[in-house]
Amino acid sequence: MTVLLPWFALVVTILAGWAIIKRLSTSMVLLFAGLAMISFAVICGVHGFLPKGVKPSGFVWFDIFELLRSIATKQTSGIGLLIMVAGGYAAYMDRIGAAHALVRVCVKPLDALSSPYLVLVMGYLIGQALVTVIPSAAGLAMLLLVALFPILRAVGCSAAASAAVIGTSAGMTLGPASGTANLAAQTAGLEPIIYFVQCQLPVAIPTLIVVAICHYFVQKYYDKKNDDVYSDAILTKKDDLRNVPGWYAILPVLPIALMIVFSKLVYSAVKLNTISALLLVWVFTIIVELIRRRDFKPVLADGAFIFKAMGGMFSSIVALIICAEFFATGLKVTGLISALITHAQGMGLGLNGMTAVLTGVVGIVTFLTGSGVGAFSSFAALAPEVANGLGGTAAAFVTPMQFASGMLRAMSPVAGVIIAVAGAAGVSPMAIVRRTWIPMIAGMITVLIANVVFLG
C-alpha cells in the first residue's frame, strides 16, 4: 500500500488548496490535511515520523499528537516568539504614534517635487522602505492614505493611481519585522538581519526599480485614458493619531540599526539578537514616554499593549506556521516530496525550475485568496529538503516564494489592502487591480531572474 502514499498526499493537497481558495480557515485546513496524510501513512505501516530527539510514546497513534506537540513547542519558542515580538513591537510603535511620525518624515520631501508621476514613483519606493518597520500591509496602507495620498492628489495624480501605488507599497515584505521574512530566514538557516541584507536586498533592489518604472508608465497611461468610474470615497483618516515629536520617527527603525551594527556586518565582537533588540528598544521607548508624558497609567497601558498584539500574532501567523509544518511533515512522510524531487531531476528542472513552479503555486493561491501567509507557510518548511535534493541552497529556493506571497496579494481583488485603498479612492477593487498587475508580474519575473543571478 505504500505505493499509494504519494498519490494520496497529492489528492489531499489538491483538496486542501481547494478548501483554502474557498476561504475556509487555512490553519485548520492544513492541520487536518496533515493529520489525514500521517494517519494514512501509519495505516500503511510507516511509523518513524517523529523528529530527532523526540521519544515515541509507545503507541503510534499517540505519536501523531506527540509530533504536533513537538512542532508547536519548537515553533512557539523559536520563530514564533520572534514573529510575536516583532509584530507586537510594530503595533506598539503604531499605538504611540511613532509609526505615523516616521511616515510623516519620509513623505515630507515629496512636497518639493512637481512632476506628478515622479512623486508617485518616489511614494512607492518610500512605502517599500517603510515596510521594513511597518510590516502590516493594511496598517501601512492606512498610514500612507493619511500622509501620502493627499500629496499625490495635490500634484495631479488621480485617486486611482495614488491608491494603486499605496496598495503595492507592501508588496515586497522586507526586513526582520515581517513574519514571512522571519520564517524564510529560519528556513534558510540565517539570522533575520543577515537574510535581509544578503538574500532579500540583492533580489529586491532590481525588482523595486522595475516595479517603479512600470508604475510610472502604467499609472500615466490609465490616467491619460481617464475611464475610471468613481463613486463616493470612504473617508480615510485616523482619529486616534497622536501628536508626537518628529524625532519619534527614529524609534521604529532603531532595532534594525542596532542589529546591523552589532552583527558580523559591522561589529562582530558583540552580537545583538533580534528579539533582544526589539525588547531593548521597547523598554527604552516606555522610559522615554514616561519622561515626556509624565503620566504613568496611560504610558504603562500603552507598553502592555505589546502583549495583546503578540497574542494576535500567535492566532494569525504562529498558529498557521505550526499547522503548516505539520502539513509539510505529512507530505514528507507520504513520500510526495521525494517523488517530486525525483521527477524534477528526471525532467531536468533543477532547483531553479522547481523554485519557479512552487513560486507560481504560492502566487496563484495568494491571488485567489488575497493572503500569502498560508500559501508560503505551507511550502517554506519543504525548502531545505528540496534544495538539498536538487543541489542548491534553501535561501535561493525560499526567497522568490516569500516575495510572491506579498506581490501577488497586491494584484488580488479580494485582498484586504486592495479593497481598503479602492474604497479610499472611490473605485472598485478591479479598477485598482488593472493598475497593479503589470508592475507586480514584471516584478515577479525580475525576482526570479535576480534570484538565479545573485542566489542561485
C-alpha positions as CSV (number, residue, x, y, z in Angstrom):
1,M,0.0,0.0,0.0
2,T,3.0,2.3,0.4
3,V,2.9,2.9,-3.4
4,L,-0.4,4.7,-2.9
5,L,1.0,7.2,-0.3
6,P,2.3,9.9,-2.7
7,W,-0.9,9.7,-4.7
8,F,-3.0,10.0,-1.6
9,A,-0.9,13.0,-0.5
10,L,-1.4,14.6,-3.9
11,V,-5.1,14.3,-3.7
12,V,-5.2,15.7,-0.1
13,T,-3.0,18.6,-1.2
14,I,-5.3,19.5,-4.1
15,L,-8.4,19.3,-1.8
16,A,-6.6,21.4,0.8
17,G,-5.8,24.0,-1.9
18,W,-9.5,24.0,-3.0
19,A,-10.6,24.5,0.7
20,I,-8.2,27.4,1.2
21,I,-9.4,29.0,-2.1
22,K,-13.0,28.6,-0.7
23,R,-11.7,30.7,2.2
24,L,-12.0,28.0,4.9
25,S,-9.7,28.5,7.9
26,T,-6.2,28.0,6.4
27,S,-4.6,26.8,9.7
28,M,-7.4,24.2,10.3
29,V,-7.3,23.0,6.7
30,L,-3.6,22.4,6.9
31,L,-3.9,20.7,10.3
32,F,-6.5,18.2,9.1
33,A,-4.8,17.7,5.8
34,G,-1.5,16.8,7.6
35,L,-3.5,14.6,10.0
36,A,-5.1,12.7,7.1
37,M,-1.7,12.1,5.4
38,I,0.1,11.0,8.5
39,S,-2.8,8.8,9.6
40,F,-2.9,7.1,6.2
41,A,0.9,6.6,6.4
42,V,0.5,4.9,9.8
43,I,-2.2,2.6,8.4
44,C,0.3,1.7,5.6
45,G,2.9,0.8,8.2
46,V,5.0,4.0,8.4
47,H,6.0,4.7,12.0
48,G,9.3,6.6,12.1
49,F,8.0,10.1,11.6
50,L,8.9,11.7,14.9
51,P,11.7,14.3,14.8
52,K,15.2,13.5,16.2
53,G,15.2,13.8,20.0
54,V,11.5,13.2,20.4
55,K,10.9,9.9,22.2
56,P,8.0,7.7,21.0
57,S,5.1,7.3,23.4
58,G,4.8,3.6,22.9
59,F,1.6,3.9,20.9
60,V,1.9,5.1,17.3
61,W,-1.4,6.9,17.2
62,F,-0.4,9.0,20.3
63,D,2.9,9.7,18.4
64,I,1.0,11.7,15.8
65,F,0.0,14.2,18.5
66,E,3.4,14.0,20.1
67,L,4.7,15.2,16.7
68,L,2.2,18.1,16.8
69,R,3.3,19.0,20.3
70,S,7.0,19.0,19.4
71,I,6.3,21.2,16.3
72,A,4.2,23.6,18.4
73,T,6.9,23.7,21.1
74,K,9.7,24.3,18.6
75,Q,7.9,27.0,16.7
76,T,6.4,28.9,19.6
77,S,9.8,29.1,21.4
78,G,11.7,29.9,18.2
79,I,10.5,31.6,15.1
80,G,7.0,32.0,16.7
81,L,8.4,34.1,19.6
82,L,10.3,36.2,17.1
83,I,7.3,36.9,15.0
84,M,5.1,37.7,18.0
85,V,7.6,40.1,19.5
86,A,8.3,41.8,16.1
87,G,4.5,42.1,15.4
88,G,3.9,43.4,19.0
89,Y,6.6,45.9,18.7
90,A,5.3,47.2,15.3
91,A,1.8,47.5,16.9
92,Y,3.2,49.4,19.9
93,M,5.0,51.8,17.6
94,D,1.7,52.5,15.8
95,R,-0.2,52.9,19.1
96,I,2.1,55.6,20.4
97,G,2.3,57.5,17.1
98,A,5.9,56.7,16.3
99,A,5.0,54.8,13.1
100,H,3.0,57.8,11.8
101,A,5.9,60.1,12.7
102,L,8.2,58.0,10.6
103,V,5.7,58.1,7.6
104,R,5.4,61.9,8.0
105,V,9.1,62.4,8.0
106,C,9.6,60.2,5.0
107,V,6.9,61.7,2.7
108,K,7.7,65.3,3.6
109,P,10.4,65.7,0.9
110,L,7.9,64.8,-1.8
111,D,6.3,68.2,-1.3
112,A,9.4,69.7,-3.1
113,L,8.8,67.7,-6.3
114,S,6.5,68.9,-9.0
115,S,6.3,66.0,-11.5
116,P,3.2,64.0,-10.6
117,Y,4.5,60.6,-11.7
118,L,7.9,61.1,-10.3
119,V,6.3,61.9,-6.9
120,L,4.2,58.7,-7.5
121,V,7.3,56.6,-8.1
122,M,9.1,58.1,-5.1
123,G,6.0,57.4,-2.9
124,Y,6.1,53.8,-3.9
125,L,9.8,53.4,-3.0
126,I,9.2,55.2,0.3
127,G,6.3,52.8,1.1
128,Q,8.5,49.8,0.3
129,A,11.2,51.2,2.6
130,L,8.7,51.8,5.4
131,V,7.5,48.1,5.2
132,T,10.8,47.1,6.8
133,V,9.5,48.6,10.1
134,I,5.7,48.6,9.5
135,P,5.2,45.1,8.2
136,S,1.4,45.1,8.1
137,A,0.2,45.7,4.5
138,A,-3.2,47.1,5.6
139,G,-1.7,49.1,8.5
140,L,1.0,50.7,6.3
141,A,-1.7,51.4,3.6
142,M,-3.8,53.2,6.2
143,L,-0.9,55.4,7.3
144,L,0.0,56.2,3.7
145,L,-3.6,57.1,2.8
146,V,-3.4,59.7,5.6
147,A,0.1,61.0,4.8
148,L,0.9,60.3,1.2
149,F,-2.5,60.2,-0.6
150,P,-3.2,63.9,-0.2
151,I,0.3,64.8,-1.6
152,L,-0.2,62.6,-4.7
153,R,-3.6,64.1,-5.3
154,A,-2.3,67.6,-4.8
155,V,0.4,67.2,-7.5
156,G,-2.1,65.9,-10.1
157,C,-2.2,62.1,-9.8
158,S,-5.6,60.5,-10.0
159,A,-7.2,58.9,-6.9
160,A,-7.0,55.5,-8.6
161,A,-3.3,55.9,-9.5
162,S,-2.5,57.1,-5.9
163,A,-4.4,54.2,-4.4
164,A,-2.8,51.6,-6.7
165,V,0.7,52.7,-5.7
166,I,-0.2,52.7,-2.0
167,G,-1.8,49.2,-2.4
168,T,1.5,47.8,-3.7
169,S,3.7,49.6,-1.1
170,A,3.9,46.5,1.0
171,G,4.2,44.1,-2.0
172,M,7.8,43.1,-1.1
173,T,7.8,42.2,2.6
174,L,11.3,43.1,3.6
175,G,13.2,43.1,6.8
176,P,13.2,41.4,10.2
177,A,9.9,42.8,11.3
178,S,8.0,40.7,8.7
179,G,6.6,37.4,9.8
180,T,7.1,35.7,6.4
181,A,10.6,37.2,6.1
182,N,11.5,35.8,9.6
183,L,10.1,32.4,8.6
184,A,12.1,32.5,5.3
185,A,15.3,33.4,7.3
186,Q,14.8,30.5,9.7
187,T,14.2,28.1,6.8
188,A,17.4,29.4,5.2
189,G,19.3,28.9,8.5
190,L,20.2,32.6,8.7
191,E,19.7,35.4,11.3
192,P,16.8,37.6,10.1
193,I,19.1,40.7,9.6
194,I,21.6,38.6,7.7
195,Y,18.9,37.2,5.5
196,F,17.6,40.7,4.9
197,V,21.0,42.1,3.8
198,Q,22.5,39.1,2.0
199,C,19.4,37.5,0.4
200,Q,16.5,39.9,0.2
201,L,18.2,43.1,-0.7
202,P,20.2,41.8,-3.8
203,V,16.9,40.5,-5.2
204,A,14.7,43.4,-4.1
205,I,16.7,46.3,-5.4
206,P,16.5,45.5,-9.1
207,T,12.9,44.4,-8.6
208,L,11.9,47.7,-7.0
209,I,13.5,49.6,-9.9
210,V,11.5,47.5,-12.4
211,V,8.2,47.9,-10.5
212,A,8.8,51.7,-10.1
213,I,9.4,52.1,-13.8
214,C,6.2,50.1,-14.6
215,H,4.2,52.2,-12.1
216,Y,5.4,55.4,-13.9
217,F,4.1,54.3,-17.3
218,V,1.1,52.2,-16.3
219,Q,-0.4,54.9,-14.0
220,K,0.3,57.6,-16.5
221,Y,-1.4,55.5,-19.3
222,Y,-4.5,54.9,-17.3
223,D,-4.7,58.5,-16.1
224,K,-4.5,59.6,-19.7
225,K,-7.2,57.1,-20.6
226,N,-9.3,58.6,-17.8
227,D,-12.0,55.9,-17.9
228,D,-12.2,55.1,-14.1
229,V,-15.6,55.1,-12.7
230,Y,-15.7,56.9,-9.3
231,S,-18.2,56.7,-6.6
232,D,-18.3,58.3,-3.1
233,A,-14.9,57.6,-1.5
234,I,-14.7,56.3,2.0
235,L,-13.3,59.0,4.3
236,T,-9.8,57.8,5.3
237,K,-8.5,59.2,8.5
238,K,-7.2,58.0,11.8
239,D,-8.9,60.0,14.6
240,D,-6.5,58.5,17.2
241,L,-3.3,59.7,15.6
242,R,-1.2,61.2,18.4
243,N,0.8,64.4,18.1
244,V,4.3,63.3,18.9
245,P,7.7,64.9,18.3
246,G,9.3,64.4,14.9
247,W,12.3,62.6,16.4
248,Y,9.9,59.7,17.4
249,A,10.5,58.6,13.7
250,I,13.8,57.2,14.9
251,L,12.1,54.6,17.3
252,P,10.7,52.2,14.7
253,V,14.0,51.9,12.8
254,L,16.2,51.8,15.9
255,P,16.1,48.0,16.4
256,I,17.2,47.4,12.7
257,A,20.0,49.9,13.1
258,L,21.2,48.2,16.3
259,M,21.0,44.7,14.7
260,I,23.1,45.9,11.7
261,V,25.7,47.5,13.9
262,F,26.0,44.6,16.3
263,S,26.4,41.8,13.8
264,K,29.1,40.4,11.5
265,L,28.1,43.1,9.0
266,V,29.7,45.8,11.2
267,Y,30.9,44.9,14.7
268,S,31.0,41.1,15.2
269,A,32.6,41.2,18.7
270,V,29.1,42.0,20.2
271,K,26.1,40.2,18.8
272,L,22.6,41.5,19.4
273,N,19.7,39.0,18.9
274,T,16.7,40.3,17.0
275,I,14.3,39.7,19.9
276,S,16.7,41.3,22.4
277,A,17.0,44.4,20.1
278,L,13.2,44.7,19.9
279,L,12.7,44.3,23.6
280,L,15.5,46.7,24.4
281,V,14.0,49.5,22.3
282,W,10.6,48.7,23.6
283,V,11.7,49.3,27.2
284,F,13.7,52.3,26.2
285,T,10.7,53.8,24.5
286,I,8.5,53.3,27.6
287,I,11.1,55.2,29.6
288,V,11.1,57.9,27.0
289,E,7.3,58.1,27.1
290,L,7.3,58.3,30.9
291,I,9.8,61.2,30.8
292,R,7.9,63.0,28.1
293,R,4.3,62.5,29.2
294,R,4.8,62.2,33.0
295,D,1.7,60.1,33.3
296,F,2.4,56.5,34.5
297,K,-1.0,54.9,33.9
298,P,-1.6,55.5,30.2
299,V,2.1,55.1,29.4
300,L,2.3,51.7,31.1
301,A,-1.0,50.7,29.5
302,D,0.5,51.5,26.1
303,G,3.5,49.5,27.0
304,A,1.4,46.5,27.9
305,F,-0.3,46.7,24.5
306,I,2.6,44.8,23.0
307,F,1.4,41.6,24.8
308,K,-2.1,41.9,23.4
309,A,-0.6,42.4,19.9
310,M,1.7,39.4,20.4
311,G,-1.5,37.3,21.1
312,G,-3.0,38.5,17.9
313,M,0.2,37.5,16.0
314,F,0.1,34.0,17.6
315,S,-3.5,33.4,16.4
316,S,-3.0,34.8,12.9
317,I,0.5,33.7,12.0
318,V,2.3,31.5,14.5
319,A,-0.6,29.0,14.7
320,L,-0.6,28.9,10.9
321,I,3.1,28.1,10.9
322,I,2.6,25.3,13.3
323,C,-0.2,23.8,11.2
324,A,1.8,24.3,8.0
325,E,4.8,22.4,9.4
326,F,2.5,19.6,10.5
327,F,1.1,19.6,6.9
328,A,4.7,19.6,5.5
329,T,5.6,16.6,7.7
330,G,2.7,14.7,6.1
331,L,4.0,15.5,2.7
332,K,7.4,14.1,3.7
333,V,6.1,11.0,5.5
334,T,4.0,10.0,2.5
335,G,7.0,10.3,0.2
336,L,5.4,13.0,-2.0
337,I,8.4,15.3,-1.7
338,S,10.9,12.6,-2.6
339,A,8.8,11.8,-5.6
340,L,8.7,15.4,-6.7
341,I,12.5,15.7,-6.4
342,T,13.0,12.5,-8.4
343,H,10.6,13.7,-11.1
344,A,12.2,17.2,-11.2
345,Q,15.6,15.6,-11.7
346,G,14.2,13.3,-14.4
347,M,12.7,16.3,-16.2
348,G,15.9,18.3,-15.8
349,L,14.1,21.1,-13.9
350,G,16.8,21.5,-11.3
351,L,16.5,23.9,-8.3
352,N,15.6,27.0,-10.4
353,G,12.9,25.1,-12.3
354,M,11.3,23.7,-9.1
355,T,11.6,27.2,-7.5
356,A,9.7,28.8,-10.4
357,V,7.0,26.1,-10.2
358,L,6.4,26.4,-6.5
359,T,6.7,30.2,-6.6
360,G,3.9,30.1,-9.2
361,V,1.8,27.9,-7.0
362,V,2.2,30.2,-4.0
363,G,1.5,33.2,-6.2
364,I,-1.7,31.7,-7.6
365,V,-3.1,30.7,-4.2
366,T,-2.2,34.2,-2.9
367,F,-4.0,35.8,-5.8
368,L,-7.1,33.7,-5.3
369,T,-7.3,34.0,-1.5
370,G,-5.9,37.5,-1.1
371,S,-3.4,36.3,1.6
372,G,0.0,34.9,1.0
373,V,0.9,33.8,4.5
374,G,-0.8,30.4,4.3
375,A,0.4,29.5,0.9
376,F,4.0,30.5,1.8
377,S,4.0,28.7,5.1
378,S,2.7,25.5,3.5
379,F,5.8,25.2,1.3
380,A,8.5,27.0,3.3
381,A,9.2,24.0,5.5
382,L,10.0,21.9,2.5
383,A,12.8,24.2,1.3
384,P,15.8,22.6,3.0
385,E,14.9,19.0,1.8
386,V,14.0,20.1,-1.7
387,A,17.1,22.3,-2.0
388,N,19.4,19.6,-0.8
389,G,17.9,17.1,-3.1
390,L,18.4,19.3,-6.1
391,G,21.8,20.6,-5.1
392,G,21.0,24.2,-4.1
393,T,20.5,26.4,-1.1
394,A,17.3,26.8,0.9
395,A,17.7,30.6,0.6
396,A,17.6,30.5,-3.2
397,F,14.5,28.3,-3.0
398,V,12.5,30.1,-0.4
399,T,13.2,33.8,-1.3
400,P,11.1,34.0,-4.5
401,M,8.2,32.2,-2.8
402,Q,8.3,34.7,0.1
403,F,8.2,37.7,-2.3
404,A,5.4,36.1,-4.3
405,S,3.3,35.8,-1.1
406,G,3.3,39.6,-1.0
407,M,3.5,40.8,-4.6
408,L,0.6,38.7,-5.8
409,R,-1.5,39.9,-2.9
410,A,-1.1,43.4,-4.3
411,M,-2.9,42.4,-7.5
412,S,-5.7,40.3,-5.9
413,P,-9.2,41.9,-5.9
414,V,-10.1,40.0,-2.7
415,A,-7.0,41.2,-0.7
416,G,-7.9,43.4,2.3
417,V,-5.4,46.0,1.4
418,I,-6.7,46.4,-2.2
419,I,-10.3,46.6,-1.0
420,A,-9.3,49.3,1.5
421,V,-7.4,51.5,-0.9
422,A,-10.1,51.1,-3.6
423,G,-12.6,52.3,-1.0
424,A,-10.4,55.3,-0.2
425,A,-10.2,56.2,-3.9
426,G,-13.9,55.6,-4.6
427,V,-13.3,53.0,-7.3
428,S,-13.8,49.2,-7.5
429,P,-11.0,46.8,-6.5
430,M,-10.8,45.7,-10.1
431,A,-10.0,49.3,-11.1
432,I,-7.0,49.1,-8.8
433,V,-6.0,45.6,-9.9
434,R,-5.8,46.6,-13.6
435,R,-3.2,49.2,-12.5
436,T,-1.2,46.9,-10.3
437,W,-1.0,43.6,-12.2
438,I,1.6,44.7,-14.8
439,P,4.0,46.1,-12.2
440,M,3.6,43.1,-10.0
441,I,4.0,40.5,-12.7
442,A,7.1,42.4,-14.1
443,G,8.4,42.5,-10.6
444,M,8.0,38.7,-10.1
445,I,9.8,38.0,-13.3
446,T,12.6,40.2,-12.1
447,V,12.6,38.4,-8.7
448,L,13.1,35.0,-10.4
449,I,15.9,36.3,-12.7
450,A,17.7,38.2,-9.8
451,N,17.3,35.1,-7.6
452,V,19.2,33.0,-10.2
453,V,21.9,35.7,-10.7
454,F,22.5,36.5,-7.0
455,L,21.4,33.5,-5.0
456,G,21.3,30.6,-7.5
